[in-house]
């Protein structure tokens, strides 16, 4: 009874203060309204970007990240959800402190749950507070304190954004955290994830605006936007749209609503509410081929939660769902943590936002929409490689997994906290 009461209390609390109504709003679901018009109505920033450098290997991204820090001349801005030290990441953190020592302004925001990492990183992690002694300006978003325990919303609302800006010219977004499991574990253990590096002054400027706002909301040390140089961008490259946290639900709704042929999605912990399912189902009903390629986080609560929700995910959306857990030899693959959506082989969505209820309503996120058939084609090849070791889930298999391994309380935890 206590578990039921607790679950109902959580459900009542968050259904009363959050919403996914954008998914059933004609303003976003109508295919008659151009995607660009929808995104701009969400206060997305229109920018121009060239082809990005793409990193699917955390160790390779770590090397490139460290190189960018070493070459920085003016300022470095970083946000991460989970940030911690381990032997493999020591070089990056030393580089940040060395940059600060030579006069580069280094500002770093990490979420207040960084020190409570529940991934394999917890076995290696060292909190990053030592960076302050090295001259890095470090602040925590919504730190976990005794006073915050009296306000449940302050514990649930987290900063899930991952981004990097260097000298107003280089900008990176994606799904990788700054911890062992994302960048330090090595081949065969590092999570399957992605980071995208753009040499785009317009994107760097937009991310700097975002960073200054986050920092000033999180820290007693205030900073001014005009203190961070921006540069005039060349008016070439692909049209792209940086979507702020408040617009992420509308962005997903807009793309599903405008899709004509296909939607390919990597949803991590895909706990969807009724509005989200209705939006996906509407696209399927129009004849759009919607494929979801998803992992199963084999940590007990997450797996049980995913299996509990599988039958309704299939039935209520009509999407084709594939699980990527094992390789051809039956060995467990590294967790697919990547955030990716490709629509009509044209629009690409990257960033930090998962396609689930939490990212739509309870997390601070960044999503980046790029209008580029060539980038879409490249990423479709990447997605095909991921899908090579994925298995299609039939309704019968979904029901079996729910019956044998599902758990309603794990599902509720995944829904709000996953």
C-alpha positions in Angstrom: 0.0 0.0 0.0 2.8 2.4 0.8 4.3 1.9 -2.7 1.0 2.5 -4.3 0.4 5.6 -2.2 3.9 6.9 -3.1 3.4 6.2 -6.8 0.0 8.0 -6.8 1.5 11.0 -5.0 4.3 11.3 -7.6 1.8 10.9 -10.4 -0.5 13.5 -9.0 2.3 16.0 -8.4 3.7 15.9 -11.8 0.6 15.5 -13.9 -0.6 18.7 -12.2 2.4 20.8 -13.1 3.7 19.5 -16.5 2.2 19.0 -19.9 2.8 17.4 -23.3 -0.1 19.1 -25.0 2.1 20.3 -27.8 1.9 16.7 -29.2 -1.8 17.1 -29.9 -1.8 20.8 -30.8 -2.8 21.6 -34.4 -0.2 24.3 -34.4 2.5 21.6 -34.5 0.6 18.5 -35.7 -0.7 20.1 -38.9 1.3 19.0 -42.0 0.1 22.1 -43.8 2.4 24.4 -41.7 6.1 24.3 -42.8 8.5 22.8 -40.3 10.6 25.9 -40.3 7.6 28.0 -39.3 6.7 25.7 -36.5 10.3 25.7 -35.1 10.5 29.5 -35.2 7.2 29.7 -33.3 9.0 27.8 -30.5 11.6 30.5 -30.3 14.2 28.2 -31.9 17.3 30.0 -33.1 17.9 29.8 -36.8 21.6 29.3 -37.6 23.9 28.1 -40.4 26.2 25.2 -39.9 28.7 23.3 -42.1 29.2 19.5 -42.1 30.0 18.5 -38.6 32.8 16.4 -37.3 30.9 13.4 -35.9 32.2 11.2 -33.0 30.6 7.9 -32.1 33.5 6.7 -30.0 33.9 8.3 -26.6 37.6 7.8 -26.5 38.1 9.6 -29.8 35.8 12.4 -28.7 37.8 12.7 -25.4 41.0 13.1 -27.5 39.4 15.8 -29.7 37.8 17.5 -26.7 41.2 17.8 -25.0 42.8 19.1 -28.2 40.1 21.9 -28.4 40.8 22.8 -24.8 44.5 22.9 -25.3 44.1 25.2 -28.3 41.6 27.6 -26.7 42.7 31.2 -26.5 39.8 33.2 -25.0 37.0 31.2 -23.3 35.6 27.7 -22.9 31.9 27.0 -21.9 30.8 23.5 -20.8 27.7 21.9 -19.6 27.2 18.3 -18.7 24.6 16.2 -16.9 27.1 13.7 -15.3 30.6 14.9 -14.8 33.3 13.1 -12.8 37.0 12.2 -12.9 38.6 8.9 -13.6 42.1 8.0 -14.7 41.2 8.1 -18.4 39.8 11.6 -18.1 42.6 13.1 -16.0 44.3 14.6 -19.1 41.1 16.5 -20.1 40.7 18.0 -16.6 44.3 18.9 -16.4 44.0 20.6 -19.8 41.1 22.7 -18.5 43.1 23.8 -15.4 46.1 24.6 -17.6 43.9 26.6 -19.9 42.6 28.6 -16.9 46.2 29.1 -15.8 47.2 30.7 -19.0 44.3 33.2 -18.9 41.5 31.3 -20.7 38.2 31.8 -19.0 36.7 28.4 -18.3 33.1 28.1 -17.1 31.7 24.7 -16.3 28.1 23.8 -15.3 27.4 20.3 -14.1 24.1 19.0 -12.8 23.8 18.6 -9.1 23.3 14.8 -9.5 26.8 14.3 -10.9 28.1 13.0 -7.6 25.2 10.5 -7.5 26.0 8.8 -10.8 24.4 5.3 -11.0 26.2 4.1 -14.1 29.4 2.0 -14.0 31.2 5.4 -13.6 30.3 5.3 -9.9 33.1 2.7 -9.4 35.7 5.1 -10.7 34.3 8.6 -10.2 35.9 11.5 -8.3 33.8 14.6 -8.0 35.0 17.6 -10.0 35.2 20.2 -7.3 39.0 20.1 -7.5 38.7 22.1 -10.8 37.9 25.2 -8.7 41.3 25.1 -7.2 42.7 25.0 -10.7 41.0 28.3 -11.7 37.9 26.8 -13.4 34.6 28.5 -12.7 32.5 25.5 -11.7 28.9 25.6 -10.6 26.2 23.0 -10.0 22.7 23.2 -11.5 20.2 22.6 -8.7 22.5 20.9 -6.2 21.1 18.3 -3.9 20.9 20.0 -0.5 18.9 19.4 2.7 16.6 22.4 2.0 15.9 21.0 -1.5 14.7 17.8 0.0 11.6 19.6 1.2 10.7 20.5 -2.4 10.4 17.4 -4.6 10.3 19.3 -7.8 13.8 20.7 -7.1 15.1 17.1 -7.0 13.3 15.9 -10.1 14.1 18.9 -12.4 17.6 18.3 -13.7 19.9 19.9 -16.3 20.4 17.2 -18.9 22.1 19.4 -21.5 25.6 18.6 -22.9 27.4 21.3 -24.9 30.7 22.9 -25.5 31.7 26.3 -26.9 35.3 27.3 -27.5 36.3 30.9 -28.4 32.9 31.7 -30.0 33.9 29.6 -33.1 33.7 25.9 -32.2 30.5 24.4 -30.8 29.6 20.8 -29.9 26.3 19.2 -28.9 25.3 15.6 -28.3 24.6 12.9 -25.8 27.9 12.1 -24.1 28.5 12.9 -20.5 31.9 13.7 -19.1 32.4 10.5 -17.1 34.0 7.0 -17.3 31.1 5.2 -19.1 30.7 7.9 -21.8 34.4 8.6 -22.6 36.8 6.6 -20.5 35.7 2.9 -20.4 37.3 2.0 -23.8 36.2 -0.2 -26.7 33.6 -2.7 -25.8 32.5 -0.9 -22.6 31.9 2.7 -23.5 28.3 3.5 -24.2 27.2 3.9 -27.8 26.7 7.6 -28.1 27.5 10.6 -30.2 28.9 14.1 -30.2 28.8 16.6 -33.1 31.4 19.3 -33.5 30.6 22.4 -35.7 32.9 25.2 -36.6 30.0 27.6 -36.8 30.1 31.1 -35.2 26.3 31.4 -35.4 25.7 28.2 -33.5 28.5 29.1 -31.0 26.8 32.4 -30.4 23.4 30.8 -29.8 24.9 28.3 -27.4 26.7 31.1 -25.6 23.4 32.9 -25.1 22.0 29.7 -23.7 25.0 29.1 -21.5 24.9 32.6 -19.9 21.3 32.2 -19.1 21.8 28.8 -17.4 24.9 30.0 -15.5 23.1 33.1 -14.1 20.2 31.0 -13.0 22.5 28.5 -11.3 25.4 30.6 -9.8 25.8 33.5 -7.4 28.7 34.6 -9.6 27.0 36.4 -12.5 28.4 36.8 -16.0 27.6 39.1 -18.9 26.9 38.0 -22.4 28.9 40.9 -23.9 32.0 39.6 -22.2 32.1 36.6 -24.5 33.0 37.4 -28.1 30.9 36.4 -31.0 31.8 36.4 -34.7 30.0 37.1 -37.9 28.9 33.9 -39.5 29.2 33.3 -43.3 25.8 32.9 -44.8 26.3 29.4 -46.1 26.0 25.9 -44.9 22.8 24.1 -43.8 19.8 25.7 -42.2 19.5 24.6 -38.6 17.5 25.4 -35.5 18.6 25.4 -31.9 15.5 24.5 -29.8 15.5 25.5 -26.2 14.2 23.3 -23.4 10.7 24.8 -23.4 10.3 24.0 -27.1 11.5 20.3 -27.2 8.0 18.8 -27.1 6.8 21.1 -29.8 9.8 20.3 -31.9 9.2 16.6 -31.8 5.5 17.2 -32.4 6.3 19.4 -35.4 8.5 16.8 -37.1 6.1 13.9 -36.5 3.3 16.1 -37.8 5.1 17.1 -40.9 6.6 13.7 -41.7 5.6 12.3 -45.1 7.5 9.1 -45.5 9.7 8.0 -42.7 10.8 8.6 -39.1 13.8 6.8 -37.6 14.3 7.3 -33.9 16.7 6.2 -31.2 14.6 6.5 -28.0 16.4 5.9 -24.7 13.9 4.9 -21.9 10.9 5.5 -24.1 8.2 6.1 -21.5 5.6 8.1 -23.5 2.3 9.6 -22.2 -1.0 9.5 -24.1 -0.4 12.7 -26.0 3.0 11.5 -27.3 1.6 8.2 -28.3 -1.3 9.8 -30.1 1.1 12.0 -32.1 3.2 9.0 -33.2 0.1 7.0 -34.0 -1.3 9.8 -36.2 1.9 9.7 -38.3 1.6 6.0 -38.7 -2.0 6.3 -39.7 -1.0 8.7 -42.4 1.3 6.1 -43.8 4.6 7.2 -42.3 7.0 4.4 -41.6 8.0 5.0 -38.0 10.9 2.9 -36.7 12.2 3.0 -33.1 15.6 1.3 -32.4 16.0 1.2 -28.6 18.3 -0.3 -26.0 17.4 -1.9 -22.8 19.3 -0.5 -19.8 19.9 -3.8 -18.0 20.2 -2.1 -14.6 17.3 -3.8 -12.9 14.7 -1.0 -12.4 15.2 0.3 -16.0 14.9 -3.0 -17.7 11.7 -3.9 -15.8 10.3 -0.5 -16.5 10.9 -0.7 -20.2 9.5 -4.2 -20.5 6.4 -3.1 -18.5 5.7 -0.4 -21.1 6.5 -2.4 -24.3 3.1 -3.7 -25.2 1.4 -0.3 -24.9 4.3 1.3 -26.8 3.6 -1.0 -29.8 -0.2 -1.0 -29.6 -0.8 2.7 -28.9 1.8 4.1 -31.4 1.7 1.5 -34.2 5.5 2.0 -34.6 7.9 -0.8 -35.5 10.1 -1.3 -32.4 13.5 -2.9 -32.4 15.6 -3.8 -29.4 19.4 -3.5 -29.6 20.8 -5.5 -26.6 23.0 -8.4 -27.9 25.5 -8.8 -30.8 25.6 -11.7 -33.2 27.3 -13.9 -30.6 24.8 -13.2 -27.9 27.2 -10.9 -26.0 25.7 -7.8 -24.4 26.4 -4.7 -26.4 27.3 -1.4 -24.8 24.2 0.6 -24.0 22.8 2.7 -26.8 22.7 6.2 -25.3 22.6 8.1 -28.5 19.9 10.7 -29.3 19.0 10.7 -32.9 15.9 11.3 -35.1 15.9 11.3 -38.9 12.7 12.5 -40.8 12.1 11.9 -44.5 15.8 11.5 -45.1 16.1 15.3 -44.7 15.7 16.5 -41.1 18.2 15.4 -38.5 17.6 15.9 -34.7 20.6 15.6 -32.3 21.3 17.0 -28.8 20.5 15.9 -25.3 16.8 15.2 -25.4 15.4 11.7 -25.2 12.1 10.9 -26.7 10.3 10.3 -23.5 8.0 12.1 -21.0 10.8 13.2 -18.7 12.8 15.0 -21.4 9.6 16.7 -22.7 8.6 18.0 -19.3 11.0 17.5 -16.4 14.5 18.0 -17.7 16.3 21.0 -19.2 17.3 20.0 -22.7 18.8 21.2 -25.9 17.7 19.9 -29.3 19.3 20.8 -32.6 17.4 20.3 -35.9 19.5 20.3 -39.1 17.9 20.5 -42.6 20.5 18.4 -44.5 19.7 15.5 -46.9 23.5 14.7 -47.1 23.9 14.5 -43.3 20.7 12.5 -43.1 22.0 10.0 -45.6 25.3 9.6 -43.7 23.5 9.1 -40.4 21.0 6.6 -42.0 24.0 4.4 -42.8 25.2 4.7 -39.2 21.7 3.8 -38.0 21.6 0.8 -40.3 24.8 -0.4 -38.7 23.2 0.0 -35.2 20.0 -1.8 -36.5 22.1 -4.7 -37.8 22.2 -6.1 -34.3 18.6 -5.2 -33.4 15.6 -7.5 -33.2 12.1 -6.7 -34.1 9.6 -6.9 -31.2 6.3 -8.5 -32.0 3.2 -7.9 -29.9 3.5 -11.4 -28.5 7.1 -10.9 -27.5 6.3 -7.6 -25.9 3.5 -9.3 -23.8 5.9 -12.1 -22.8 8.6 -9.7 -21.6 6.0 -7.6 -19.7 4.7 -10.7 -18.0 8.0 -12.3 -17.1 10.2 -9.2 -16.4 8.0 -6.1 -16.2 7.2 -4.1 -13.1 4.7 -1.3 -12.7 6.7 0.5 -10.1 9.8 0.4 -12.1 7.8 1.8 -15.0 6.6 4.7 -13.0 10.1 5.4 -11.8 11.4 5.3 -15.4 8.5 7.5 -16.5 9.4 10.3 -14.1 13.0 9.7 -13.2 14.6 7.7 -16.0 
